[in-house]
């Protein structure tokens, strides 16, 4: 009579490598969603038609900086008040600029008034002034 060798019982193992693969896939998926790399699908609608439509105008943010010595900078480039007016007029012909004034707290008020006058001459209707909270 033939004698079969005894089988050793194997203990059950939990394979974690497939679980790691799934977790990495989910991690990459959620990172891409949070960064808006994958486009969010919206509802498809048929827009109504109008004979009086307008194109949206691109607006460019321009930062005007006044340092404590009274020097004026347009997007980091040093300009005089006369040059500022000319450059803003040129920019206003291309796009509608949004002007943000960042002035040093120790600068004179006259420098700010000169910049505001230049904005008026350039035809810029409004400007924002940057300040930090107390």
BALOBA-1460 file (C-alpha; in Angstrom, 3 decimals):
// residues 134
<rec num="1" residu="x" x="0.000" y="0.000" z="0.000"/>
<rec num="2" residu="x" x="1.256" y="3.388" z="-0.964"/>
<rec num="3" residu="x" x="1.909" y="5.924" z="1.710"/>
<rec num="4" residu="x" x="1.259" y="9.564" z="0.791"/>
<rec num="5" residu="x" x="3.412" y="12.179" z="2.381"/>
<rec num="6" residu="x" x="1.697" y="14.370" z="4.876"/>
<rec num="7" residu="x" x="0.722" y="17.767" z="3.638"/>
<rec num="8" residu="x" x="1.771" y="20.606" z="5.771"/>
<rec num="9" residu="x" x="-1.025" y="23.010" z="6.273"/>
<rec num="10" residu="x" x="-0.289" y="26.478" z="5.056"/>
<rec num="11" residu="x" x="-1.466" y="29.341" z="7.115"/>
<rec num="12" residu="x" x="-3.716" y="31.818" z="5.353"/>
<rec num="13" residu="x" x="-1.947" y="35.026" z="4.306"/>
<rec num="14" residu="x" x="-3.375" y="38.345" z="3.475"/>
<rec num="15" residu="x" x="-1.757" y="39.720" z="0.349"/>
<rec num="16" residu="x" x="-1.252" y="43.456" z="0.769"/>
<rec num="17" residu="x" x="0.404" y="44.264" z="-2.565"/>
<rec num="18" residu="x" x="-2.909" y="44.436" z="-4.495"/>
<rec num="19" residu="x" x="-4.315" y="46.587" z="-1.700"/>
<rec num="20" residu="x" x="-1.336" y="48.965" z="-2.012"/>
<rec num="21" residu="x" x="-1.917" y="49.198" z="-5.775"/>
<rec num="22" residu="x" x="-5.556" y="50.127" z="-5.253"/>
<rec num="23" residu="x" x="-4.671" y="52.696" z="-2.581"/>
<rec num="24" residu="x" x="-2.046" y="54.311" z="-4.838"/>
<rec num="25" residu="x" x="-4.564" y="54.502" z="-7.676"/>
<rec num="26" residu="x" x="-7.101" y="56.183" z="-5.387"/>
<rec num="27" residu="x" x="-4.467" y="58.597" z="-4.077"/>
<rec num="28" residu="x" x="-3.436" y="59.641" z="-7.594"/>
<rec num="29" residu="x" x="-7.071" y="59.972" z="-8.650"/>
<rec num="30" residu="x" x="-7.975" y="62.247" z="-5.729"/>
<rec num="31" residu="x" x="-4.844" y="64.369" z="-6.169"/>
<rec num="32" residu="x" x="-5.655" y="64.911" z="-9.843"/>
<rec num="33" residu="x" x="-9.251" y="65.788" z="-9.013"/>
<rec num="34" residu="x" x="-8.172" y="68.276" z="-6.337"/>
<rec num="35" residu="x" x="-5.755" y="69.960" z="-8.770"/>
<rec num="36" residu="x" x="-8.477" y="70.225" z="-11.439"/>
<rec num="37" residu="x" x="-6.358" y="68.285" z="-13.929"/>
<rec num="38" residu="x" x="-9.316" y="66.140" z="-14.778"/>
<rec num="39" residu="x" x="-12.080" y="68.365" z="-16.091"/>
<rec num="40" residu="x" x="-15.225" y="68.548" z="-14.047"/>
<rec num="41" residu="x" x="-18.176" y="67.601" z="-16.161"/>
<rec num="42" residu="x" x="-21.059" y="70.023" z="-15.906"/>
<rec num="43" residu="x" x="-24.565" y="69.843" z="-17.135"/>
<rec num="44" residu="x" x="-25.083" y="70.283" z="-20.845"/>
<rec num="45" residu="x" x="-27.560" y="73.012" z="-21.583"/>
<rec num="46" residu="x" x="-28.643" y="74.705" z="-24.769"/>
<rec num="47" residu="x" x="-28.052" y="78.408" z="-24.185"/>
<rec num="48" residu="x" x="-30.693" y="80.844" z="-25.331"/>
<rec num="49" residu="x" x="-29.875" y="83.215" z="-28.167"/>
<rec num="50" residu="x" x="-29.794" y="86.986" z="-27.991"/>
<rec num="51" residu="x" x="-29.186" y="89.713" z="-30.538"/>
<rec num="52" residu="x" x="-27.555" y="91.962" z="-27.892"/>
<rec num="53" residu="x" x="-24.655" y="89.787" z="-26.715"/>
<rec num="54" residu="x" x="-21.348" y="91.206" z="-25.523"/>
<rec num="55" residu="x" x="-17.924" y="89.654" z="-25.391"/>
<rec num="56" residu="x" x="-16.303" y="89.321" z="-22.010"/>
<rec num="57" residu="x" x="-13.366" y="91.690" z="-21.738"/>
<rec num="58" residu="x" x="-10.101" y="90.291" z="-20.402"/>
<rec num="59" residu="x" x="-8.829" y="92.273" z="-17.455"/>
<rec num="60" residu="x" x="-5.172" y="92.516" z="-16.518"/>
<rec num="61" residu="x" x="-4.042" y="93.208" z="-12.978"/>
<rec num="62" residu="x" x="-1.378" y="95.903" z="-12.785"/>
<rec num="63" residu="x" x="0.508" y="96.558" z="-9.558"/>
<rec num="64" residu="x" x="1.703" y="100.087" z="-8.832"/>
<rec num="65" residu="x" x="4.257" y="100.265" z="-6.035"/>
<rec num="66" residu="x" x="5.344" y="103.412" z="-4.206"/>
<rec num="67" residu="x" x="8.384" y="102.945" z="-1.969"/>
<rec num="68" residu="x" x="9.283" y="105.059" z="1.056"/>
<rec num="69" residu="x" x="11.591" y="107.264" z="-1.044"/>
<rec num="70" residu="x" x="8.743" y="108.169" z="-3.397"/>
<rec num="71" residu="x" x="9.863" y="106.060" z="-6.364"/>
<rec num="72" residu="x" x="7.065" y="104.558" z="-8.440"/>
<rec num="73" residu="x" x="7.152" y="101.069" z="-9.977"/>
<rec num="74" residu="x" x="4.743" y="99.578" z="-12.505"/>
<rec num="75" residu="x" x="4.785" y="95.777" z="-12.202"/>
<rec num="76" residu="x" x="8.281" y="95.963" z="-10.705"/>
<rec num="77" residu="x" x="9.723" y="98.329" z="-13.340"/>
<rec num="78" residu="x" x="10.720" y="101.852" z="-12.255"/>
<rec num="79" residu="x" x="8.655" y="104.581" z="-13.972"/>
<rec num="80" residu="x" x="8.156" y="108.295" z="-13.611"/>
<rec num="81" residu="x" x="4.701" y="109.775" z="-13.226"/>
<rec num="82" residu="x" x="4.659" y="110.893" z="-16.894"/>
<rec num="83" residu="x" x="5.755" y="107.449" z="-18.084"/>
<rec num="84" residu="x" x="3.112" y="105.914" z="-15.844"/>
<rec num="85" residu="x" x="0.345" y="107.851" z="-17.571"/>
<rec num="86" residu="x" x="1.602" y="106.876" z="-21.031"/>
<rec num="87" residu="x" x="2.021" y="103.191" z="-20.163"/>
<rec num="88" residu="x" x="-1.431" y="102.970" z="-18.581"/>
<rec num="89" residu="x" x="-3.012" y="104.651" z="-21.624"/>
<rec num="90" residu="x" x="-1.247" y="102.136" z="-23.868"/>
<rec num="91" residu="x" x="-2.363" y="99.251" z="-21.683"/>
<rec num="92" residu="x" x="-5.947" y="100.527" z="-21.570"/>
<rec num="93" residu="x" x="-6.140" y="100.380" z="-25.377"/>
<rec num="94" residu="x" x="-5.322" y="96.627" z="-25.292"/>
<rec num="95" residu="x" x="-7.195" y="95.388" z="-22.198"/>
<rec num="96" residu="x" x="-9.073" y="96.939" z="-19.307"/>
<rec num="97" residu="x" x="-6.530" y="97.102" z="-16.454"/>
<rec num="98" residu="x" x="-7.273" y="96.573" z="-12.782"/>
<rec num="99" residu="x" x="-4.839" y="98.815" z="-10.897"/>
<rec num="100" residu="x" x="-3.645" y="97.771" z="-7.455"/>
<rec num="101" residu="x" x="-1.605" y="100.331" z="-5.508"/>
<rec num="102" residu="x" x="0.876" y="98.954" z="-2.974"/>
<rec num="103" residu="x" x="2.462" y="101.829" z="-1.106"/>
<rec num="104" residu="x" x="4.992" y="101.911" z="1.681"/>
<rec num="105" residu="x" x="3.467" y="103.129" z="4.946"/>
<rec num="106" residu="x" x="6.298" y="105.621" z="5.393"/>
<rec num="107" residu="x" x="5.890" y="107.236" z="1.960"/>
<rec num="108" residu="x" x="4.498" y="110.744" z="1.660"/>
<rec num="109" residu="x" x="0.858" y="111.302" z="0.842"/>
<rec num="110" residu="x" x="1.859" y="113.577" z="-2.056"/>
<rec num="111" residu="x" x="3.343" y="110.579" z="-3.891"/>
<rec num="112" residu="x" x="-0.015" y="108.779" z="-3.691"/>
<rec num="113" residu="x" x="-1.879" y="111.851" z="-4.911"/>
<rec num="114" residu="x" x="0.519" y="112.148" z="-7.875"/>
<rec num="115" residu="x" x="-0.122" y="108.495" z="-8.771"/>
<rec num="116" residu="x" x="-3.889" y="108.970" z="-8.500"/>
<rec num="117" residu="x" x="-3.664" y="112.030" z="-10.769"/>
<rec num="118" residu="x" x="-1.708" y="109.956" z="-13.308"/>
<rec num="119" residu="x" x="-4.424" y="107.301" z="-13.158"/>
<rec num="120" residu="x" x="-7.083" y="109.927" z="-13.868"/>
<rec num="121" residu="x" x="-5.123" y="111.278" z="-16.847"/>
<rec num="122" residu="x" x="-4.755" y="107.716" z="-18.181"/>
<rec num="123" residu="x" x="-8.507" y="107.159" z="-17.945"/>
<rec num="124" residu="x" x="-8.394" y="104.465" z="-15.264"/>
<rec num="125" residu="x" x="-11.718" y="104.754" z="-13.424"/>
<rec num="126" residu="x" x="-10.748" y="103.021" z="-10.173"/>
<rec num="127" residu="x" x="-7.830" y="101.571" z="-8.237"/>
<rec num="128" residu="x" x="-7.446" y="99.387" z="-5.167"/>
<rec num="129" residu="x" x="-5.017" y="100.127" z="-2.356"/>
<rec num="130" residu="x" x="-3.319" y="97.227" z="-0.587"/>
<rec num="131" residu="x" x="-3.123" y="97.293" z="3.217"/>
<rec num="132" residu="x" x="-2.451" y="94.733" z="5.909"/>
<rec num="133" residu="x" x="-4.721" y="94.125" z="8.877"/>
<rec num="134" residu="x" x="-3.768" y="95.551" z="12.265"/>
